Amino acid sequence: MLFPLAVDAQHHDEHEDHDMDEVPSFLSRNLPMTVNGSGTAWHPVNSPMYMNFSRKGEWNMMLHYGVFPAYTFQNPHNRDLRSQKEFMLPTWVMMMGNRKIGKKGLFSIRGMFSADPLIMGGSGYPLLYQTGETHRGVPLIDRQHPHDLFSELSVAYSHAFSTDIDAYVYLAFPGEPALGPPAFMHRPSALNMPDSPLGHHWQDATHIIYGVASTGFRYKRLRLEGSLFTGREPGENRLWFDRPRFDSWSTRVHYLLGDSYAFQASYSYLHSPEVHEPERDVNRITASVLHNIWLDHESVLSSSFVYGLNRSWDREEPGNIFPSHSFLLESALQGKKLNVFGRIELLQKSFHELGIEGEQGHGDQNTWIGAIKPGVSVYLLKNRLFWLDGGFTVTYHRVGSDLIPYYGSGSTLAYQVFLRMIPPLMH
C-alpha cells in the first residue's frame, strides 16, 4: 500500500525539485520514488503522491495512510434477503525509509499496519457479492475481510551495476510477492473508494502474505521478478503472525512506457490458498495497465485496467480444472476541490463461493456478476498534515437469474457515504 501519489516535477518550486530528485524509489537508486507501489510493484513514473516526507540524516522517511469512516447500505430494496447496513472504518498506515549505501547500494525498510481487526472485528464490512477468507470457520460471503494489524514488515536491498541495470532482494514477514498490480488501496485510480473490488481475490489479494522472498533484475524500464512465498491466505487471528511455508511461487514482468504507463503480467502457483478448501490449489494469471494524465499542477486523471484469472483444481483430481475470469476498469479524477471517480467490474464467481449449492446443485459452475460504481467527493479541509474530503458512491449490480432467489432481483443497488483522510499532495 505504498505511496499512491506525487506531483509532476515541473510544478515543484526550485528547492523542492532539488530535494525530491535525490529521493530514490524503494528498489532502485536510478528510478524516482513515484514508481513505488505496494510490495515491489510499479506505478507509472508520473504518478501523483500523497504522503508526508522528511529527512533524518541519510534516511528518507515517508508516511502514507488512509482513514475511511463510512456508512454503507447493501441491497436495501430486498431487506429480507441478502441485505446489510453497517458503519465501517477501513484504515491503513504505511511507513517507509531508505538510504543509499556506498556508491551502488540502496537499503529500504517498510511497515504497513491496519486497525481493521480492532475496529471492525474478524468479519470485516458488508460488500455485496464479495467472497474470500473466513470468520469463525465460515467462509465470508457478501463481506470484505479485514486486513491484518501487521500487513507488511519488509526489508530490501538493491544494487546498481549502472544507471540502466540493477538487481534487488526483498524479504517480508508479512509482505507481497511479485504477483499482480499494486494492491487496490495503493492505486491512484482507486484512492477515493473505501471498499475493495469484487475481483480482489483474482487480481491483488496476495498483498498480505506471511513469508515472502523475492528477487528482480531491471534493465532500463523493464524488470523481471520472481518470488517464493506462502500460498495460504492470512488466518483469522489478524492481530498476530501466521506460520510461513514458502510452498508457492510467482513470476512477473513490469514495463514502464514513457512516464504515463505501467504494464505488468504475472503467473503464479498458489498452494492451498483457502483454509476451508485445503485440498484445492490455484494458478493465478494477471495483467494490468496503469495510466496517469495531468490536467494542471493539482488535477490528475488516473486509470487502471486489471485482468485476473484463477484456475483452481483439487490435488486428487488435477485434470479437473475450474477457471474463472475477472475484469476491472477504474478511474479517478483528482481535482482541487472536487473528485469524480468510478469502477466497472465484470467477473465470474462459482455458486459454491457465493454459498449457493445443495438443492440446485450448481457447485463449481460459474455465474457472471457485473458492477458499476460511480462516486464523487468534495474536499472539506486541507492543511500541511492531512486532507479531508466527504463523498458518496452508488453501486449497480447486474447478475444472472440463478441469483435472484438469494438477492431478490437481477439488478441490485448499494449505497455508501464516507469521509476520507489522507496525507496532502506533495508540492
N, C-alpha and C positions, 0 to 999 in steps of 0.2 A: 504494500500500500504506500509506496513511496511517491513523494512529490508529484502530485499531478500537475504542477504548473510553474512557468517563468515568462518573463516579458521579452519581446524582441529587443536585442541588444541596442539597436539604433535609437531606442526610446529611453534608454537609461541616461542619467547625467554622466559627465566625464569621470567623476570619481568612482561611481558605482560600476561603470564599464570596466575600469581597471581592476577593481576588486573581483567582480564576478568572472572575468576572463581567467583568473588564476584558480578558480574552483573547478576541480576535475569531476568527472562522473564517478559513480560508485565503483566501476570496474575498469576504467581506463584513464590514464593521465592525459590522453590526447583527444578525448571527447568531452563536450560540455555536460554540466550536471543536468541540463534539461532533458537528456535522453533517459534519465533514471526512471524506471518503472518499478513494479513490485518484483521481489526476487531479483533475478538477473535480466528481466525483460526490458526491452527498449521502447521508449516513446519517440516520436519524431523530434528532430533537432530543435524546431521552433515551438515546442510545447510550452504552454503557459505554466507558471509555477507559483502556487500559493504556499508560502512557508515563512517561518521565522528563521533568520540566518544570523550566525555570529561566528567570530573567530576567537579561539583560545590558544594562543601561542601558535604552534604549527598545525593545529587542528581546525578544520572547517566543520562547524556544527549546524545541523539543520533539524527543524521540527515541523512536522505536518500533522494535522488532526482534522477530524470531522465529528460533530455532535449534532444529532438529528432528533430532537423531541417531536413526535408526530402522533396524530390520531388517525386510525385507518378503519374503514367500514368495508368489508369484503362481501360481495354478493348481497346487498341489503334488500333486494326485491324478492329474495327467496329465503326468508329468515328461518323457516322450519327445516331447511336442508343444510347444505354446507355454507354457512354464513357466519362471519365473526366480526366483532368490532372490539377495538382494544387500543390503549395507549402504548406506544412503542418508543424506544430510545436507543437506536443503534449508535455506537461510538467507536472511534479508533484513534490511536495516537501512535505516530511513528517518529523515532529519533534516529539520526544517522550522524556519524562522524567519520572523516577520513583525513589522512595526512600523507604527504609524499615521503618516501624512504629512499635516500640517496638520489642518484640521477635517473634511476629506471623504475623504482618500485612505488607502489601505492597500497596502503593498508586501510581497510574500511571496516567499520562495525555498524550494526543496525539492530534496533529493537522495535518491535511493534506490539501494542497491547490493546485490549478491548475490555470495556466494562460490561459487555452484553450479558455474560452469565451472572453477574452480580445484580444487574438491574432487571433483566427480563427472565432470568431463570433458564432452565435447560430446554424449554420448548420454543424459545425464540419469539418471533412475531408472526401474525397472520399474513399469508400471501397465497391467494387463490391459485390452485394447480401446481404449487411448488412441492417438490419431493426431495428426499435425501437426508441421510443420517437418522438417528433415533433419539427418543426421550423415554426413560424408564422402560427400555427394552422394546418399545413400539416404534415402528417407522413413522417419521414426521411426514404428514400429508396436509397440504394447504397451509403449511407454515414454513418459514425460513429458519433454519437452525441458527443459534447464536454462535458468534466466533469466540475463540478461546481467549482467556485472560492473557496468556503468553502466545502471541500469534507469530512472532518471529524473533529469534535471538541468533544472530549470524555474524561471522567474520569472513573477510575476503582479502585476498592478495592478488594484485595483478602486476605483471612485469612487462615493460615496454621495450621491445627489441629495436624499434624505430618508431617514428611518428605514425607509420601506417600499420605496424604489426605489434600486437601484444597478446598475452595469454593470461588467464585468471584461474584461481581456485576459490570455491565458495563452499563453506561448511556451515550448516544451520541445524539448530535443535530448539524450536521448530523453525521451518522456513519453507521455501518454494522451489521446486525443481524446475528444470528447463522444459516447461510444458505449457503451451497456450499463450494468450496475450497477457498484458498486465491485468491483474485482478480488477474486477469492475469498479471498486471504490477508489481506485487509483487512476482510472482513465479520465482525462478531461471531459470526454463526451458523456460520462455518467456521474460527474461530480455533484450534480444537483439532485439526484434521485436517492431517496433514503433506502430503498429496498433493492434486492438483488434481481438479476434477470432470472427468468424461469429456466433458462438453459445453463445455469451456473454449473451444474454437475456434468455438463457436456463440454464446457469451454475452459473454465478457470478455477475450478473448485480445489485444486491441489495447492492453493497458496498458503495453507497451514498444514504442514506435514512434519511429523516427529522423526527426524533423521533424514538429512539431505546432504549429498556430496556432489558438487557439480564442477565441471571444468569447461573452458571455452577458449577458442582461438579466433582473433579478429584480424582481418586484412582490410584496411581502409574502412568501408561501411558495410562489410559483410562479416558475419560471425557465425561460427558453428559451435554448438554446445552439446554436452551430454551429462546425464545425471543418473546416480543410483540413489534410491530413496525408499521409504516405507509406503507400500500401497494402501494400507488401511487408513481410512479417514479418521479424524480425531474421535476419541471416545467421549462418553457422556460426562466424565469428570473434567470439565472445562476450566477448572481452576488449577490444574496441575499437569504434569507431563505424561505422555504415553511412552510405551516401550518402542525403541527404534528396531526395525527389522532389516532394512535395505534389501528387500525382496523384489523390487520393481525398478524399471529403468525408462529413460526417455531420451530423445534427441530432438534438437531444434535448430533451424536456420533462421537468422534475422538479416534483414537488409534495409538500410536507410536510403531512400531515393530523394535526392535533394534535401531540403530542410523540412519539407512538409509531410513526408510519408514515412511510415514504418511498416514493413511487411514481416510476417513470421509464418512458418509452418512447422508443425511438430508431430511426432509419433511416439507412442508410449505403450508399455505393458504395465498394467496395474494388477497386482496380486491381491485378491480378496478385499476389494475396497470397502464393501459394506458389511458391517458386523452381523446384520440379520440374514445375510446370504454369503456365509464364509466360503462356500464351495464355488462361487462364481468369480471369474476373472474378467478383465476388460482390456481391450485395446482402445485407446483414445487417440483420435486424429483431430488436429485443429489447424485452422488457417485464419489469418486476420489481416486487415489493413486499417491503420490509424492515420488520420489526416487532420491538420490544422490550417486555418487561413485567418490571418489578422486583418480586421477591418479598419482599426485605428489602434492607437497605443494602449487602449484599455479594453477593446472589444475583439473577441476571437470566436470563431466558429470551429468547434472540434467535432469530429465524426469518427465512428468505428463501425466496421463490418466484421463480424466474427462468425465462423462456421465451426461446429463441433460434431464429431461422430463417435458414438460409443458402440463397440462390437463386443457384446458380452456372451459368455458361454460357461456351462458347468464343466469343471475339470473332468468329471466322469463321462461326459459326452462332448468331447472337444469339437466334433464335427457339426454340432447343432448350435449355430451362431445366431444371435439376436441383435441385428443392427438397429440403431435409432439415430436420427439426424436432428440438428438444431441450427437455426439461422437467426442472427441478430443484427439489427441496424439501429444505432443510436446516435443522436446529435445533441449538442448544447451550444446555444449562442449566449456567451457571457458578455453582458453589456455593462455600462457604467451604473445604471440603476435597475434595469430590468433584465431578467434572464428568461429565455424561452428554450425549452428542451423537450425531448421525446425519445421513445424507444419503441421499436417494432420487432416482434418475435414470431417465428413460426418454427414449431418443433414437434417431435414425436415423443410421447411417453406411453409406456405399456399400461394396460389396465391393472396389472399387478402392482406397479408403482403407485398408482392412484388409489389402491385399496379396493379395487373392483374385481371380484372373481367369484368363485362359488357357483351360484345358480346359472350365471351367464357363461361361465367357463372361458372367459377371454384370456386369462393368464398373461402370457408374454406377447400377445398381439398388441400392436401399436395403434394409438389414436392420435390424430393431429390436433394441436392447440395453437391458436393464433391470438396474439395480444397486441394492442396498440395503446401506448401510454403517453399522451401529451401532458405538459406541465408548464407552469410559469411561476416565477418568484420575483420579489422586489426587495432591494436592499433597504434595511431599516437602520443600520448603524455601521459606520466604517471608522476604524481608528488604527493606530500603528500596531496594535496587538492582535486584533481579530476583526472579522467582518461578520455581520449577522443579517440574514435575509429570511423572509417568510413567503410561503407559497402553497400551491396545491397541485395534485395530479388527479386525473381520471383515467382509469384503465378499462378498455373494452375488450372482452374476450369472445372469441368465436370457437365453438367446439362441435364435435360430431354428435349425432343423435343418441349414441350409446351412453353419453354422459348426462343427458337431460334428466333421467330419474334421480340423479345424485345432486345435480346443481340447479335443477328447476327450469333450465332453459338452455338453448344452444347459444344464446347471447347473454353474457353476464357482465356486471359492472363492479368496479371497486373505486372507492374514493379515499383521498388522503389529504390532510392539511399538515403542514410542518413548519418548523423553524430550522435554520441551518447555521452553525457557527464554524468558520474555517479561518485559517491564517490569512493575512492580506496578500493580495497580488504583489509580487516583487516589482518595485520600480527603482 
